[in-house]
Amino acid sequence: MSNKIVEVRHLSHRYSVDWAIRDINFEIKEKGVFGLLGSNGAGKSTTMNIICNVLTQTEGDVFINGINLRKNPIEAKKYIGFLPQKAPLHTEMTVDEYLYHCADIRLMPKKEIPAAIDRAKEKCGITHFSKRQICNLSGGYQQRVGIAQAIIHDPLFVILDEPTNGLDPNQITEVRHLIKGIAEDRAVLISTHILPEVQAVCDYIMMIEHGQKVFEGTINAFNTYMSPSALMTIMHNAPTTEELLKIEGIVRVERLTKTRIRLHFKGDNAIVGRVVKQAVENQWHLREISLEKESLDKVFAKLSGKEV
């Protein structure tokens, strides 16, 4: 077994004349949840489809457990489990029938399939739906069946594309918990453009923007970019915009209502104390004040060097 679960070297792909991704490099060496983050159209799906061997890259190489995916696709894909954004479910089948079918097309020895089905169902919490037709399951449980097919052959590496897309809040929480459980004994790569998804489940993040890697590091390192950049205030005797701009650090004033004002600032969080001090001294009747973090769009812009 290689000491690298996944190794991506100089990966590039273009459709016609436009490059979808350009010179992507990264490694996954250990179990846990690895997040592939990026805005819509950033190149995430292209990257994942190449890693799954659904798409053949224009340039570069992908190694799964040390095996070159382009040169030995069948051998390499034994170590990969994949759930695309739209789960490839045969909804007329029962859960057991479908999982048997998925194990069979992965060339698992037939004598090993029943035990593999039981393990996948237990891991995904769907054992009690074994004989139920998939079309009669809720969206959340259909997604669990999709995840079960991705791990039926006990792969070393599991790829989940937008795994909570279209689920309600309770289902999202359940699937996130399931992903963490799966990642206890294997590497899981999830693709998403939703920041809370990354912050809820990922240990490590790579961010792609405009087809190029702009960040790679731990979730804690990424969170440093999500620094507060504005103050939301409610003042019942609000001052003029000019008065607010005189406060050190305030760079822009956004008047949302007569009393609700967003103050954009640069600098550290000492700005809170300065605003409160001015409000007290000038009787602005400050009722609420809270820090607001930068939007994900601004973080994308900052990391990709396109911040204005």
Secondary structure as GFF3:
##gff-version 3
##sequence-region A 1 308
A	DSSP	beta_strand	6	15	.	.	.	ID=ss1
A	DSSP	beta_strand	18	28	.	.	.	ID=ss2
A	DSSP	beta_strand	32	37	.	.	.	ID=ss3
A	DSSP	alpha_helix	44	51	.	.	.	ID=ss4
A	DSSP	beta_strand	59	64	.	.	.	ID=ss5
A	DSSP	beta_strand	67	68	.	.	.	ID=ss6
A	DSSP	alpha_helix	73	77	.	.	.	ID=ss7
A	DSSP	beta_strand	80	83	.	.	.	ID=ss8
A	DSSP	alpha_helix	95	105	.	.	.	ID=ss9
A	DSSP	three_ten_helix	110	112	.	.	.	ID=ss10
A	DSSP	alpha_helix	113	124	.	.	.	ID=ss11
A	DSSP	three_ten_helix	127	129	.	.	.	ID=ss12
A	DSSP	three_ten_helix	134	136	.	.	.	ID=ss13
A	DSSP	alpha_helix	139	151	.	.	.	ID=ss14
A	DSSP	beta_strand	157	161	.	.	.	ID=ss15
A	DSSP	alpha_helix	169	182	.	.	.	ID=ss16
A	DSSP	beta_strand	187	192	.	.	.	ID=ss17
A	DSSP	alpha_helix	195	201	.	.	.	ID=ss18
A	DSSP	beta_strand	204	209	.	.	.	ID=ss19
A	DSSP	beta_strand	212	218	.	.	.	ID=ss20
A	DSSP	alpha_helix	219	223	.	.	.	ID=ss21
A	DSSP	beta_strand	228	235	.	.	.	ID=ss22
A	DSSP	alpha_helix	241	245	.	.	.	ID=ss23
A	DSSP	beta_strand	250	255	.	.	.	ID=ss24
A	DSSP	beta_strand	260	265	.	.	.	ID=ss25
A	DSSP	alpha_helix	271	281	.	.	.	ID=ss26
A	DSSP	beta_strand	286	293	.	.	.	ID=ss27
A	DSSP	alpha_helix	296	303	.	.	.	ID=ss28
###
